[in-house]
Amino acid sequence: METILNLAYFPLGLFKLPGETLELHLFEPRYKQLADDLISGALAYFGIPFSVDLNGKKLGCLAELKKVIKKYPDGRYDLKIEITGIFEILDYQESLPGKLYAGGLAKQLDFEAQVIDDERLMEQLHIMKDTYPIYFNWVNHEPLTDIEILGSALIPDLEKLQYMQLYGSFVNQQNFLLYQLQRIACLLMQENAVNKGFCLN
């Protein structure tokens, strides 16, 4: 069953997954107003649309306020938020009625962590854990889920967005993860080589 949400929007060039947290510094009047509404309880959550042209499916992440880190005398805020879901934008208004901030309708995606079952992907993870334990010391149990890999394996936000755009085909998603891990392994190998005085081409 589809869940349609009426969201306040805070567009950013980032894309996080459920369970991830981040800190925001809000200083524009519209986002200070958004923070006020979150703190007062007028808003239970808000949406963070990924604001780049590559966001073909118009995806974003649903966020909840976890903590007010600091409120400044001029009304600025430092907030800690947690990502709780993923949504697809259905409608975007530059400002909601009576508000300075943007908003609109969004469809919440029925998104759950999926257990990795691709042997090639698991083998690559274990190779990387053995080769680069400082980066992959979290690979210490099985089964692993896609959310654990995406949240812990140095995969950038844009690639997380691209992963979510493949939602509905777990085979393609796992192939995508395998490619990303191989790319990261190559970068780490090159970094180690440079640190030892070698250059790869």
C-alpha positions in Angstrom: 0.0 0.0 0.0 1.4 3.4 -1.0 2.0 6.0 1.7 1.6 9.6 0.4 3.3 12.2 2.6 2.9 16.0 2.7 6.5 17.1 3.3 8.5 20.1 4.0 11.6 20.0 1.8 15.2 20.8 2.6 17.1 20.1 -0.7 20.7 19.1 -0.3 23.4 17.5 -2.4 23.5 14.4 -0.3 21.7 11.1 -0.1 21.6 9.0 3.1 20.0 5.7 3.9 17.7 4.7 6.8 19.7 4.6 10.1 22.3 7.1 9.1 22.6 10.3 11.0 24.1 13.7 10.2 24.4 17.2 11.5 23.0 20.2 9.8 23.8 23.9 10.3 20.7 25.9 9.4 21.2 29.7 8.8 18.8 30.7 6.0 15.5 32.3 7.3 13.4 29.5 5.6 15.4 26.8 7.2 15.5 28.5 10.6 11.7 28.5 10.3 11.8 24.8 9.4 13.9 24.1 12.5 11.4 26.1 14.6 8.5 23.9 13.3 10.4 20.7 14.0 11.3 21.7 17.5 7.8 22.9 18.3 6.3 19.6 17.0 4.4 21.3 14.1 6.4 19.0 11.9 7.2 15.4 12.8 9.6 14.9 9.9 10.8 16.5 6.7 12.2 15.5 3.3 15.7 16.0 1.9 15.5 15.8 -1.9 18.8 15.1 -3.6 19.3 18.3 -5.6 21.3 17.3 -8.6 20.3 16.7 -12.3 21.3 13.0 -12.0 18.3 12.5 -9.7 16.2 11.1 -12.5 13.6 9.4 -10.3 13.4 12.4 -8.0 14.3 10.5 -4.9 15.0 11.9 -1.4 15.4 10.8 2.2 13.0 11.2 5.0 14.5 12.7 8.2 13.5 13.2 11.8 15.0 15.6 14.3 17.0 13.7 17.0 18.7 16.6 18.9 19.1 20.3 19.0 22.9 20.6 19.3 22.9 24.4 19.6 20.7 27.4 19.0 22.5 30.7 18.3 21.3 34.1 19.4 20.5 35.1 15.8 18.2 32.1 15.3 20.6 29.7 13.6 20.6 26.1 14.6 22.9 23.1 14.7 20.7 20.0 14.5 21.3 16.3 14.6 18.9 14.3 12.4 18.3 10.7 11.5 17.2 9.3 8.2 14.2 7.1 8.6 13.0 6.4 5.0 13.2 7.0 1.3 10.7 8.8 -0.8 9.9 9.8 -4.4 8.9 13.4 -5.1 5.4 13.7 -6.6 5.0 17.5 -6.3 7.4 20.4 -5.5 6.3 23.8 -4.4 8.9 26.6 -3.9 7.1 27.6 -0.7 4.3 26.0 1.3 1.3 28.2 2.2 2.3 30.5 5.0 5.8 29.2 5.1 9.2 30.2 3.7 10.4 26.7 3.0 9.6 24.4 0.1 7.4 21.3 0.2 5.0 19.1 -1.5 3.6 15.6 -1.9 5.9 12.5 -1.8 5.4 8.8 -2.0 7.2 6.9 0.7 9.0 3.8 -0.8 8.5 0.4 0.9 12.2 0.1 1.4 13.8 -2.6 3.6 17.3 -3.9 4.0 18.0 -6.9 1.8 20.3 -9.8 2.7 23.2 -10.2 0.3 23.1 -13.5 -1.5 25.6 -13.0 -4.3 28.7 -15.1 -3.7 31.0 -12.9 -5.8 30.0 -9.9 -3.7 30.6 -11.6 -0.4 34.0 -12.9 -1.7 35.0 -9.3 -2.7 34.0 -8.1 0.7 36.1 -10.7 2.5 39.1 -9.9 0.3 38.8 -6.2 1.1 38.4 -7.0 4.8 41.6 -9.0 4.8 43.5 -6.5 2.7 42.2 -3.3 4.3 41.1 -4.2 7.8 41.2 -0.6 9.0 38.4 0.3 6.5 36.4 -2.9 6.6 36.6 -4.1 10.2 32.7 -4.0 10.3 32.6 -7.1 8.0 32.5 -9.5 10.9 29.2 -11.3 10.6 26.9 -12.9 8.1 24.5 -12.5 6.6 25.2 -8.9 5.6 22.6 -6.6 4.2 22.8 -4.0 1.4 22.2 -1.2 4.0 25.3 -2.3 6.0 27.4 -2.3 2.9 26.1 1.0 1.6 26.5 2.7 5.0 30.0 1.4 5.8 32.0 0.7 2.7 33.1 4.2 1.7 30.4 4.4 -1.0 29.6 8.1 -1.8 26.1 9.6 -1.7 25.7 9.8 -5.4 26.4 6.1 -5.8 23.8 5.4 -3.0 21.3 7.4 -5.0 22.1 5.4 -8.1 21.7 2.2 -6.1 18.3 3.2 -5.0 17.3 4.1 -8.6 17.8 0.3 -9.3 15.3 -0.5 -6.6 13.1 -3.4 -7.7 15.9 -5.5 -9.2 18.1 -6.9 -6.5 20.3 -8.7 -9.0 21.2 -5.4 -10.6 21.6 -3.8 -7.2 24.1 -6.5 -6.1 26.0 -6.2 -9.4 26.2 -2.4 -8.8 27.5 -3.0 -5.3 30.1 -5.4 -6.6 31.3 -2.8 -9.2 31.5 -0.2 -6.5 33.5 -2.4 -4.1 35.9 -3.3 -7.0 36.3 0.4 -7.7 37.0 1.2 -4.1 39.6 -1.6 -3.9 41.3 -0.2 -6.9 41.4 3.3 -5.3 42.7 2.0 -2.0 45.4 0.0 -3.9 46.5 3.1 -5.7 46.5 5.1 -2.5 48.8 2.6 -0.9 51.1 2.5 -3.9 51.4 6.3 -3.8 52.2 6.2 -0.1 55.0 3.8 -0.9 56.4 6.0 -3.6 54.8 4.2 -6.6 52.4 5.6 -9.2 50.0 3.5 -11.1 48.7 4.4 -14.6 
